Amino acid sequence: MKTSKPGVSIRTAVVGLAVMVMISLHFGFDLAIFIPIEPVESVAYGRNMNDRKNTCIATKIRQILNHYSSLKTIRKWGCHRTEAPLIFVHIGKSGGGTIRARFAASARRYSRMTTEWRHPDRDKHVYPILSKFPNGTYGIMKGKFCNSKNRHFRMSSMKSFHQEGYEGLYDCQATTPIGRSVGCPSFWFKDDNCDGCKDMNAPECNTVYVGHNFLGNELHWLPAPILQKWWMQHWSPVFDNSEFDKGMKSIAVGGRDPIWCPLRNRTRTIRRRDVLGGPRVKTLHGVCTRVLSSRMDTLFHSSWEEYNFTHTNYAPFYASLPVHRTVLLREPFAWLLSRFFWNKNFRSDFKCDDMVNATYLDPKSIALADNGWIYRMALEHLFYLCGEECMNRYEKGEMKLHTIEEQAEANLRHSFSVVGLLNETKSFYDMVTARIQYVNMSLNPHVWGDRHTSAIWDIKEHGRCSKLYTKNETFRQAVRDASPHFSAVERLYYIGVEVNRFQQEELEQCRSDPIEENSRSVWDEILPDDALRLPC
């Protein structure tokens, strides 16, 4: 029997499908997100296969598909989780200013002044992270708070598209997860980096991090041993390419080997002068990152195509990273209006109901200057949930709006251990406390931080606009019709509501024993049935 696509061997088709099934079950994904699912009976599962191993794999695929192929799942994370780091993805004008302060105050021994929550060096706070040591005993690791110390990594040409932001910006051309990890590792300057995560060669990163960084930014700053273990455990067996493994090994810091950049015959740098020195130094380092990013991206795309994966949805890579992420979502029209009044250029140049200028799309350009302000705000929101590489892929024409939305939806379902809603902030605090063992969001209730209220320069105008955006359904529908990017934001918001309700129900069933809850890592289980885990 022939495979469904001429020119693709049975072995390649079966192995490729097996890989995606393993990934989907590992992280709880609906296969339909990533590959088109044909009826089970129509796929060649091993007829004419002489290789018993392939036949065994095919049998397991049949069993798995019969049970899982139609599911649209949301990941279960469990309770009292002890893994670190914990990351809060702060989407602007979604209440994040207050939320950041609450994360800071959720530590034990917090004693900073209310206005100093963003300065973790001014007290002896600690997050008591319950850890299991190699000898089987348990102990406490001391976690620390970190606010916006990690840079953004994206193409330098995107400066005109998106502000550098509070965190700052470094150039990165990579468009794949492996390309970003190997080609654009963070410049590890010890004094600049997060407490609890300063040692690049440490096997842990005990940090509670809050910032405006997009999902996936941690691919650049997680310590090398964590990223190396992640790759070798989850993805090296999938791609079976020694060049990827060699690249991941090269991000280690210190010593003379392995060489990170062959062009300069150097290991990964930890010296500021190697990155921020004169023009020649900056140029040489930039060449290294571009060459390595391009090489890893090219190898990745080649391997991806070899498995006949036509959908470039990288959500499984983010779901498999050993981090906990949280996010707070705001009702889209209320969020959009807040963004409008927050930006002095928008409110001074336009009326809030000037939809011609707000939603204009230039068919030949994605540049901000050529398109309406809603385009910029909506795309930025989508990138927060899709991943930092999505911005580069969009700039290079490798992603369209619908693929950005697909990846963002998959991330909401499987890459955020807590998805909260701004109008239910107390519930969000309770969810985080139940999900994460070492955080207690009820501590130090006097610490609230900055609310970053949007400027109300004209109360009458603000009231008029508020009625339009929150109560006038005719106007709201006109915005949806005129802005496909904003419509995607709104659809994702309701996916977020669905995830939030599921997670609340799950967390209500929490037990009280963190050791019992954490007997197995949420990243270790591959298949739900022991029989299916047996090797072929």
C-alpha positions in Angstrom: 0.0 0.0 0.0 1.3 3.4 -0.9 1.5 6.3 1.6 -0.8 9.2 1.2 2.0 11.4 -0.3 4.0 10.1 -3.3 7.7 10.1 -2.8 7.6 9.6 1.0 8.7 6.2 2.2 6.6 4.1 4.5 9.3 4.2 7.2 9.5 8.0 7.0 5.7 8.4 7.2 5.4 6.0 10.1 8.3 7.4 12.0 7.1 10.9 11.4 3.6 10.1 12.6 5.0 8.2 15.6 7.0 11.2 16.6 4.1 13.5 16.5 1.9 11.1 18.4 4.6 10.9 21.1 4.9 14.6 21.2 1.1 15.1 21.4 0.7 12.6 24.2 3.8 13.8 26.0 2.4 17.4 26.2 -1.3 16.7 25.8 -1.7 18.2 22.4 -4.5 17.5 20.0 -2.9 16.0 16.9 -5.2 17.9 14.6 -3.4 21.1 15.6 -0.2 19.9 14.0 -0.9 17.3 11.3 -4.0 16.5 9.2 -5.7 13.4 10.7 -7.0 10.9 8.2 -9.3 8.1 9.3 -7.4 5.4 11.0 -8.3 2.8 8.4 -7.0 4.8 5.5 -3.4 5.1 6.8 -0.8 2.5 5.9 0.3 1.1 9.2 2.8 -1.5 8.3 1.6 -3.7 5.5 4.5 -4.7 3.4 6.8 -3.9 6.3 9.4 -6.5 6.9 10.8 -4.6 9.9 9.1 -5.9 13.1 10.0 -2.7 14.9 8.1 -0.6 12.4 5.1 -2.9 12.6 5.2 -2.6 16.4 5.3 1.2 16.2 2.4 1.1 13.7 0.3 -1.0 16.1 0.9 1.4 18.9 0.0 4.3 16.7 -3.3 2.7 15.8 -4.1 2.2 19.5 -3.2 5.7 20.4 -5.0 7.4 17.5 -8.2 5.5 18.2 -8.3 7.1 21.7 -6.7 10.5 21.2 -7.0 11.8 17.7 -10.3 13.5 18.2 -9.4 15.2 21.6 -9.0 19.0 22.0 -7.2 18.9 25.3 -6.0 21.2 28.0 -3.0 20.2 29.9 -3.2 19.1 33.5 -0.3 20.4 35.6 -1.0 19.2 39.1 -0.7 21.0 42.4 2.0 22.3 44.7 4.5 22.1 41.9 8.2 22.6 42.9 9.8 23.2 39.5 11.5 26.5 38.8 11.8 29.0 37.3 8.3 30.6 37.5 7.7 33.2 34.8 5.0 35.8 34.6 4.4 36.9 31.0 3.3 40.5 31.4 1.1 41.7 28.6 0.9 45.5 28.7 -2.3 47.1 30.1 -3.5 43.8 31.5 -2.9 44.6 35.2 0.7 43.4 35.2 2.1 46.3 37.2 0.1 45.3 40.2 0.7 41.6 39.6 4.4 41.9 39.4 4.5 43.5 42.9 2.3 40.7 44.2 4.7 38.1 42.9 7.5 39.9 44.7 5.6 40.0 47.9 4.7 36.3 47.7 8.2 35.4 49.0 8.9 34.6 52.7 10.9 37.1 54.7 9.9 39.9 52.4 10.6 43.2 54.2 11.2 45.8 51.5 9.3 49.1 51.5 6.1 49.0 49.4 7.8 51.1 46.7 10.9 48.9 46.5 9.2 45.7 45.5 11.2 45.7 42.2 14.6 45.7 44.1 15.2 42.2 45.4 18.6 43.1 46.8 17.1 45.3 49.5 15.9 42.5 51.8 16.6 38.8 52.6 13.5 37.4 50.9 13.3 33.8 49.8 11.0 31.4 48.0 11.4 28.0 49.8 11.5 25.6 46.9 11.0 22.0 48.0 13.6 19.9 46.1 14.4 16.2 45.9 18.1 15.5 46.0 19.9 12.6 44.2 20.1 10.5 47.5 16.3 10.6 47.7 16.0 13.1 50.5 14.2 16.4 50.4 15.5 19.8 51.2 14.8 23.5 50.6 16.4 25.5 47.8 16.3 29.3 48.1 14.5 31.0 45.2 14.8 34.8 44.5 12.8 37.4 42.7 13.8 39.1 39.4 12.2 42.0 37.6 12.7 42.6 33.9 16.5 41.7 33.7 16.3 39.5 30.7 16.7 41.2 27.3 14.4 40.7 24.2 16.0 38.8 21.4 14.7 39.6 17.9 15.7 40.9 14.5 17.3 44.4 14.7 14.9 45.4 11.9 12.0 44.8 14.3 13.0 47.9 16.3 10.8 49.9 14.0 8.0 47.4 14.6 8.2 47.1 18.3 9.8 49.2 21.0 12.9 47.9 22.7 10.9 48.0 25.9 12.0 48.3 29.5 14.1 45.2 29.2 16.3 46.2 26.2 16.9 44.5 23.0 19.6 42.2 21.4 19.7 41.2 17.8 18.7 37.6 17.0 17.9 36.4 13.5 16.9 32.8 14.4 13.4 31.6 13.6 13.4 28.1 15.3 13.7 27.1 19.0 17.1 25.3 18.5 18.3 28.3 16.4 17.5 30.7 19.2 19.1 28.6 22.0 22.4 27.9 20.1 22.7 31.0 17.9 21.5 33.6 20.5 22.5 32.6 24.0 22.2 35.3 26.6 25.3 37.3 27.3 26.0 36.0 30.8 27.2 39.0 32.7 26.9 37.9 36.3 26.0 41.3 37.9 23.3 41.8 35.4 21.4 38.6 35.7 18.7 37.3 38.0 19.5 36.2 41.5 18.9 32.4 41.8 19.9 32.0 38.1 23.3 33.6 37.9 25.4 30.5 37.4 25.3 29.6 33.7 26.6 26.1 34.5 24.2 25.4 37.3 21.6 22.6 36.9 18.8 24.8 38.3 17.4 28.3 38.0 15.6 29.1 41.2 14.0 32.4 40.1 10.5 34.0 40.1 10.8 36.2 37.0 8.4 38.9 35.9 8.8 40.9 32.7 7.4 42.1 29.4 9.3 39.3 27.6 7.4 37.1 25.1 6.8 33.5 25.7 10.0 31.5 24.8 12.4 34.2 25.8 13.8 31.7 28.4 15.4 29.8 25.5 18.1 32.4 25.7 18.7 32.7 29.4 18.1 29.4 31.1 21.4 27.8 32.3 23.2 25.6 29.8 22.6 22.3 31.7 18.9 22.9 31.8 18.6 23.5 28.1 21.0 20.6 27.3 19.0 18.2 29.4 15.8 19.5 27.8 17.1 18.9 24.3 18.6 15.5 25.0 15.6 14.2 26.9 12.8 15.4 24.6 14.2 16.3 21.2 17.5 14.7 20.4 15.8 11.2 20.0 13.3 12.8 17.6 15.7 14.5 15.3 18.6 12.1 15.7 21.1 14.7 14.4 24.5 15.0 16.0 24.8 18.6 14.8 22.0 19.7 17.0 23.5 17.9 20.0 26.9 19.4 19.3 25.3 22.9 19.0 23.5 22.5 22.4 26.8 21.3 24.0 28.5 24.4 22.7 26.4 26.8 24.9 28.3 25.7 28.0 30.3 28.5 29.6 33.9 28.3 30.7 37.0 26.3 29.7 38.4 25.9 26.2 35.9 23.4 24.9 33.4 23.1 23.3 33.8 25.9 20.8 30.6 28.0 20.4 31.7 30.1 17.5 34.2 28.4 15.1 34.6 31.8 13.3 36.4 33.2 16.3 37.5 29.9 17.8 35.9 30.8 21.1 33.6 29.3 23.6 30.4 31.1 24.7 31.5 34.4 26.1 30.8 35.7 29.6 32.9 38.8 29.2 31.2 42.1 28.7 34.0 43.4 26.4 33.4 40.5 24.0 29.9 41.7 23.3 29.7 45.4 24.2 33.2 46.4 23.2 34.1 48.5 20.1 32.5 48.3 16.7 34.8 45.5 15.5 34.0 43.3 18.6 30.2 43.9 18.2 30.5 43.0 14.5 32.4 39.8 15.0 30.0 38.7 17.7 27.0 39.6 15.5 28.5 37.5 12.7 28.8 34.5 15.0 25.1 34.7 16.1 23.9 35.1 12.5 25.9 32.1 11.2 25.0 29.8 14.0 21.3 30.8 13.9 21.2 30.3 10.2 22.9 26.9 10.4 20.6 25.6 13.2 17.5 26.9 11.5 18.5 25.3 8.2 19.1 21.9 9.8 15.9 22.1 11.7 13.8 22.9 8.6 15.5 20.0 6.8 14.7 17.6 9.5 11.2 18.9 9.9 10.5 18.4 6.2 12.1 14.9 6.3 9.4 13.9 8.8 6.8 15.4 6.4 5.6 17.9 9.0 3.8 20.5 7.0 2.6 22.5 10.0 5.3 24.6 11.6 3.7 24.9 15.0 6.4 25.0 17.6 4.2 24.9 20.6 5.4 21.4 21.7 8.9 22.9 22.2 7.6 25.5 24.6 5.4 23.0 26.4 8.3 20.7 27.0 10.6 23.4 28.5 10.9 22.8 32.3 9.5 26.1 33.4 6.2 27.3 34.8 4.6 30.3 33.0 1.6 32.4 34.2 -0.3 35.1 32.3 -3.2 37.4 33.0 -5.6 38.2 30.1 -8.0 41.2 29.9 -11.3 41.5 28.0 -10.0 42.5 24.6 -12.1 45.7 24.0 -11.3 47.0 27.5 -7.7 46.2 26.9 -7.7 47.9 23.5 -9.3 51.1 24.8 -6.7 51.2 27.6 -3.9 50.9 25.1 -5.3 53.8 23.1 -5.4 56.2 26.1 -2.1 55.0 27.4 -0.3 56.0 24.2 -0.1 59.7 23.9 0.5 59.6 20.2 -2.6 57.6 19.6 -4.9 59.8 21.7 -3.4 63.0 20.3 -3.5 62.0 16.6 -6.7 60.1 16.4 -10.2 59.7 17.8 -11.0 56.4 19.4 -13.7 55.6 16.9 -11.6 56.6 13.8 -11.6 53.1 12.5 -10.3 54.1 9.1 -6.9 55.0 10.5 -7.1 52.5 13.4 -7.6 49.4 11.2 -6.0 50.3 7.9 -3.9 47.5 6.5 -1.3 48.1 3.8 -1.3 45.0 1.5 2.4 45.5 0.7 3.9 46.3 4.1 3.8 45.2 7.7 5.7 48.2 8.9 4.0 50.2 11.7 4.1 53.5 9.9 2.1 51.9 7.0 -0.7 50.4 9.1 -3.2 51.4 11.7 -2.6 51.5 15.4 -4.8 48.5 16.2 -2.6 46.4 13.9 0.4 47.1 16.1 -1.4 46.6 19.4 -3.0 43.3 18.3 0.1 41.8 16.7 2.1 42.6 19.8 -0.5 40.8 21.9 -0.4 37.8 19.7 3.4 37.6 19.8 3.3 37.5 23.6 1.3 34.2 23.4 2.8 32.8 20.2 6.5 33.1 21.1 9.4 35.4 20.5 10.4 33.6 17.3 7.0 34.3 15.9 7.9 37.9 15.4 11.0 37.0 13.3 9.0 34.4 11.3 6.3 37.0 10.6 8.9 39.6 9.5 10.5 37.0 7.2 7.2 35.9 5.7 7.3 32.5 7.3 4.1 33.0 9.3 0.7 34.3 8.6 -2.0 35.5 10.9 -3.8 32.1 11.1 -0.6 30.2 12.0 0.3 32.8 14.7 -3.2 32.2 16.2 -2.9 28.4 16.0 0.4 28.4 17.9 -0.8 30.9 20.4 -3.9 28.8 21.1 -1.8 25.7 21.6 0.5 27.6 24.0 -2.5 28.7 26.0 -3.7 25.2 26.3 -0.4 23.5 27.1 2.4 26.0 27.9 0.9 28.1 30.7 0.4 26.4 34.1 -1.8 29.3 35.2 -4.0 31.4 32.9 -5.8 34.2 34.8 -8.4 36.9 34.0 -8.0 40.5 35.0 -11.6 40.8 36.2 -10.9 37.8 38.5 -7.6 38.8 40.0 -8.2 37.2 43.4 -8.9 33.9 41.7 -5.6 34.2 39.8 -3.7 34.7 43.1 -5.4 31.6 44.5 -4.6 29.6 41.4 -0.9 30.5 41.5 -0.7 29.7 45.2 -2.3 26.3 44.7 -0.3 25.5 41.6 3.2 26.5 42.8 4.5 25.2 46.2 6.9 28.0 47.0 4.7 31.0 46.2 2.0 32.4 48.5 0.2 35.3 46.9 -1.7 36.2 50.1 1.5 37.3 51.9 2.2 41.0 52.5 -1.2 42.2 51.2 0.0 45.9 51.6 2.3 45.5 48.6 0.5 46.4 45.4 2.9 48.3 43.1 2.0 50.6 40.3 -1.3 50.5 38.6 -0.2 52.3 35.5 -3.6 53.8 34.9 -4.1 55.1 31.4 -4.2 58.8 31.1 -7.7 60.3 31.2 -7.0 63.6 29.7 -10.6 64.3 28.8 -13.2 62.6 31.1 -16.1 63.3 28.7 -14.2 61.8 25.7 -13.1 58.8 27.8 -16.7 58.2 28.8 -17.9 58.3 25.2 -15.2 55.9 24.1 -15.8 53.6 27.0 -19.5 53.2 26.0 -18.5 52.5 22.4 -15.9 49.8 23.3 -17.8 48.1 26.0 -21.5 48.4 25.2 -22.0 49.3 21.6 -22.2 45.9 19.8 -22.5 47.5 16.4 -19.3 49.4 16.9 -17.6 46.3 18.3 -18.6 44.2 15.3 -17.2 46.9 13.0 -13.9 46.7 14.8 -13.9 42.9 14.4 -14.7 43.1 10.7 -12.1 45.7 10.0 -9.2 44.2 12.0 -8.6 40.4 11.5 -5.6 40.8 13.9 -7.8 42.1 16.7 -10.4 39.4 16.0 -7.7 36.8 16.6 -6.9 38.4 19.9 -10.5 38.2 20.9 -10.8 34.5 19.9 -7.7 33.7 21.9 -9.1 35.5 25.0 -12.1 33.1 25.0 -9.7 30.2 24.6 -8.0 31.6 27.7 -11.3 31.7 29.5 -11.8 28.1 28.6 -8.4 27.2 29.9 -8.9 29.2 33.1 -12.2 27.4 33.9 -10.5 24.0 33.3 -7.6 24.9 35.5 -9.8 26.2 38.3 -11.7 23.0 38.4 -8.4 21.0 38.3 -6.9 23.0 41.2 -10.0 22.5 43.4 -9.0 18.9 43.6 -5.6 19.6 45.0 -4.3 17.4 47.8 -2.4 19.0 50.7 0.9 17.0 50.5 3.4 18.6 48.1 5.7 15.6 48.2 2.9 13.2 47.2 1.8 15.6 44.5 5.4 15.8 43.1 6.3 12.1 43.0 6.5 12.4 39.2 7.5 15.3 37.1 4.9 16.8 34.8 7.6 16.6 32.0 8.6 13.0 32.5 5.5 11.0 31.5 5.4 10.2 27.8 2.5 7.8 27.4 -0.5 7.3 29.6 -0.4 3.5 29.5 2.5 1.5 30.7 2.1 -1.1 28.0 2.5 1.5 25.3 5.7 2.7 26.9 7.3 -0.7 26.4 10.1 -0.6 23.7 9.3 -2.2 20.4 
